[in-house]
Amino acid sequence: METCLIIGATGNIGVSAVTAALNSKRNVLAVIRNQNSADKLIKNIGSSEGITFVEADVTSDAGIKGVVDQVRAGKLPAFQHVFSCVGGEYAETPLQEITTAMLRRNMNNSFESNFFAYRDSIGYLLEQNNPISTWTICTGASGDYPLRPLPGMTQGPLFTLATAAARENELTNVRVNELYLALRVEVDEDAIQHGVIKASDFSNVYKLILANTEIRSSRIRVESVDDIKTLRHEKKN
């Protein structure tokens, strides 16, 4: 059975990715901070069946490398897919009030963590040479429309990361894609309360990405509810 490595598994988008993997009859290797994070994910998913948990600091340049090293050593299950969705603070802080510490913390959380995730997992997928492998990164509209400067500035570099990764893997066994999300998604309980997109509904997007082998080196745009049902994608330039 295939396994998806989910980096950022306990966030709103991470819960959606875990749901998609499980609903498509795949197992999940979920990277979590601690047992409390594991309990939170189980609560939002409704079960721990099919999920292997591994604790790691995704903001560290050794965090994902350590996870992959354990996979190579046979201590954790092999994976064929990676979904990375680590994010920073969704703060409205004006530019002149953003401290150096805030900027560096969010660059680490939003950009560096996703870069580490790619750098330290793509080699494993290439080594396995499995033709069904995928590597997916979730970005968002804040990088294009920085109404909130802090998440906008720290998310923008993810577009470059996604494009470079897509180009580098155009002819490899790994389908690299960017999931560009311009909707607000929350775990089901919160989404119902706030009137936004439920993670369980949004999970259909990753499920379709995994299933459609024709989509590679592309940006998948999710800007309306209709985009959740039918993928709208374009080749990365």
C-alpha positions as CSV (number, residue, x, y, z in Angstrom):
1,M,0.0,0.0,0.0
2,E,1.2,3.5,-0.8
3,T,2.1,6.0,1.9
4,C,2.0,9.8,2.0
5,L,4.4,11.7,4.1
6,I,2.5,14.7,5.4
7,I,4.6,17.6,6.6
8,G,2.4,20.1,8.6
9,A,-0.1,17.3,9.3
10,T,-2.0,18.9,12.2
11,G,-2.9,22.2,10.6
12,N,-6.1,22.9,8.7
13,I,-4.6,22.0,5.3
14,G,-2.6,19.1,6.8
15,V,-5.8,17.5,8.2
16,S,-7.3,17.8,4.7
17,A,-4.2,16.1,3.2
18,V,-4.4,13.3,5.7
19,T,-8.1,12.8,5.0
20,A,-7.4,12.7,1.3
21,A,-4.7,10.1,1.6
22,L,-6.8,7.8,3.9
23,N,-9.9,8.2,1.7
24,S,-7.8,7.2,-1.4
25,K,-6.8,3.9,0.4
26,R,-3.3,5.1,1.2
27,N,-1.5,5.2,4.5
28,V,-0.1,8.3,6.2
29,L,3.3,9.1,7.8
30,A,2.4,12.2,9.8
31,V,5.1,14.5,11.1
32,I,4.0,16.0,14.4
33,R,5.4,18.1,17.2
34,N,4.5,16.0,20.1
35,Q,1.8,13.6,21.5
36,N,-0.6,16.5,21.9
37,S,-0.4,17.2,18.2
38,A,-1.1,13.5,17.5
39,D,-4.1,13.6,19.7
40,K,-5.4,16.7,18.0
41,L,-5.0,15.1,14.6
42,I,-6.8,11.9,15.7
43,K,-9.7,14.0,17.1
44,N,-10.0,15.9,13.7
45,I,-9.7,12.8,11.6
46,G,-11.8,10.6,13.9
47,S,-9.4,7.6,14.0
48,S,-5.7,6.8,14.0
49,E,-6.1,3.8,11.7
50,G,-3.7,4.0,8.8
51,I,-1.6,6.7,10.4
52,T,2.0,6.4,11.6
53,F,3.2,9.3,13.7
54,V,6.7,10.6,13.9
55,E,7.9,13.5,16.0
56,A,10.2,16.1,14.4
57,D,10.8,19.8,14.4
58,V,10.0,20.8,10.9
59,T,11.5,24.3,11.4
60,S,14.9,22.7,12.0
61,D,17.2,21.9,9.1
62,A,17.7,18.4,10.5
63,G,14.0,17.7,11.2
64,I,12.8,16.1,8.0
65,K,16.2,14.7,7.3
66,G,15.9,12.8,10.5
67,V,12.6,11.4,9.4
68,V,13.9,10.3,6.1
69,D,16.9,8.7,7.7
70,Q,14.6,6.6,9.9
71,V,12.7,5.5,6.8
72,R,15.9,4.5,5.1
73,A,16.8,2.5,8.2
74,G,13.5,0.7,8.1
75,K,12.3,2.2,11.4
76,L,9.4,4.0,9.6
77,P,7.4,3.0,6.6
78,A,8.6,3.8,3.1
79,F,6.7,6.6,1.4
80,Q,5.9,7.4,-2.2
81,H,4.2,10.8,-1.9
82,V,5.0,14.0,0.0
83,F,2.6,16.8,0.9
84,S,4.1,19.9,2.5
85,C,2.0,22.6,4.0
86,V,3.9,24.3,6.8
87,G,2.7,27.9,7.5
88,G,3.4,30.9,9.6
89,E,1.3,33.4,11.4
90,Y,-1.7,34.9,9.7
91,A,-1.1,38.3,11.3
92,E,-2.3,41.7,10.2
93,T,0.8,43.5,11.7
94,P,1.6,46.6,9.6
95,L,5.1,46.6,8.0
96,Q,6.6,49.2,10.3
97,E,5.5,47.1,13.4
98,I,7.1,43.8,12.2
99,T,10.0,43.1,14.4
100,T,13.2,41.4,13.2
101,A,12.3,38.4,15.4
102,M,8.8,38.2,13.9
103,L,10.1,38.3,10.4
104,R,12.8,35.7,11.0
105,R,10.4,33.4,12.8
106,N,7.9,33.5,10.0
107,M,10.5,33.1,7.3
108,N,11.6,30.0,9.1
109,N,8.0,28.7,9.6
110,S,6.7,29.5,6.2
111,F,9.5,29.4,3.7
112,E,12.5,27.5,5.3
113,S,10.4,24.7,6.7
114,N,8.9,23.9,3.3
115,F,12.4,24.3,1.7
116,F,13.8,21.8,4.2
117,A,10.9,19.5,3.4
118,Y,11.6,19.5,-0.3
119,R,15.4,19.4,0.0
120,D,15.5,16.5,2.4
121,S,12.7,14.3,0.9
122,I,13.0,14.6,-2.8
123,G,16.3,12.6,-2.9
124,Y,14.6,9.6,-1.3
125,L,11.7,9.7,-3.9
126,L,14.2,9.9,-6.8
127,E,16.3,7.0,-5.4
128,Q,13.2,4.8,-5.1
129,N,12.4,5.6,-8.8
130,N,8.8,4.7,-8.3
131,P,6.8,6.0,-11.3
132,I,3.7,7.0,-9.2
133,S,5.6,9.3,-6.8
134,T,4.4,12.9,-6.2
135,W,5.6,15.9,-4.3
136,T,3.0,18.6,-3.6
137,I,3.4,21.9,-1.9
138,C,0.5,24.1,-0.7
139,T,0.9,27.9,-1.3
140,G,-1.7,30.6,-1.1
141,A,-2.9,34.0,-2.3
142,S,-1.2,36.0,0.4
143,G,2.0,36.0,-1.7
144,D,0.1,37.7,-4.6
145,Y,-2.2,39.9,-2.5
146,P,-0.4,40.8,0.7
147,L,-3.3,42.4,2.5
148,R,-1.4,40.9,5.5
149,P,2.2,41.8,4.9
150,L,3.9,39.3,7.2
151,P,2.3,36.1,5.7
152,G,2.5,37.7,2.2
153,M,6.2,38.4,2.3
154,T,7.1,35.0,3.8
155,Q,4.8,33.1,1.5
156,G,5.9,34.7,-1.7
157,P,9.3,32.8,-2.0
158,L,7.3,29.5,-2.0
159,F,6.2,30.3,-5.6
160,T,9.9,30.3,-6.6
161,L,10.5,27.1,-4.7
162,A,7.6,25.4,-6.4
163,T,8.6,26.6,-9.9
164,A,12.2,25.5,-9.5
165,A,11.2,22.1,-8.1
166,A,8.7,21.6,-10.9
167,R,11.3,22.4,-13.5
168,E,14.0,20.2,-11.9
169,N,11.6,17.2,-11.9
170,E,9.9,17.6,-15.2
171,L,11.6,14.5,-16.6
172,T,12.0,12.5,-13.3
173,N,9.7,9.9,-11.8
174,V,8.3,12.5,-9.3
175,R,5.3,14.6,-10.2
176,V,5.9,17.9,-8.5
177,N,2.9,20.3,-8.3
178,E,1.9,23.5,-6.5
179,L,-1.5,23.7,-4.9
180,Y,-2.4,27.4,-4.9
181,L,-5.2,27.9,-2.4
182,A,-7.2,31.2,-2.3
183,L,-10.0,29.9,0.0
184,R,-10.2,29.7,3.7
185,V,-10.1,26.1,4.9
186,E,-10.5,25.0,8.5
187,V,-11.0,21.7,10.3
188,D,-14.7,20.7,10.0
189,E,-15.8,21.7,13.5
190,D,-14.3,25.2,13.1
191,A,-15.4,25.5,9.5
192,I,-19.0,24.9,10.3
193,Q,-18.9,27.6,13.1
194,H,-17.1,30.1,10.8
195,G,-18.9,29.4,7.6
196,V,-15.8,28.5,5.6
197,I,-14.6,25.5,3.6
198,K,-14.4,22.2,5.6
199,A,-11.1,20.3,5.5
200,S,-13.0,17.1,4.7
201,D,-14.5,18.8,1.5
202,F,-11.2,20.4,0.5
203,S,-9.5,16.9,0.8
204,N,-10.9,16.1,-2.6
205,V,-8.3,18.3,-4.2
206,Y,-5.3,16.3,-3.0
207,K,-7.2,13.1,-3.7
208,L,-7.6,14.2,-7.4
209,I,-3.9,15.3,-7.6
210,L,-2.8,11.9,-6.5
211,A,-5.1,10.1,-8.9
212,N,-4.4,12.2,-12.1
213,T,-1.1,11.1,-13.4
214,E,-1.3,13.7,-16.2
215,I,-0.8,16.6,-13.8
216,R,2.8,17.4,-13.3
217,S,5.0,20.5,-13.0
218,S,1.8,22.5,-12.7
219,R,0.0,25.0,-10.5
220,I,-3.4,23.8,-9.4
221,R,-5.6,26.8,-8.6
222,V,-8.3,26.5,-6.0
223,E,-10.1,29.9,-6.0
224,S,-13.7,28.8,-5.8
225,V,-15.8,25.9,-4.6
226,D,-16.0,24.6,-8.1
227,D,-12.3,24.2,-8.2
228,I,-12.5,21.7,-5.4
229,K,-14.6,19.4,-7.6
230,T,-12.8,19.8,-10.9
231,L,-9.1,20.6,-10.8
232,R,-8.0,23.8,-12.7
233,H,-4.4,23.6,-13.5
234,E,-1.7,25.1,-15.7
235,K,1.9,24.2,-16.5
236,K,4.5,26.0,-14.5
237,N,6.7,28.3,-16.8
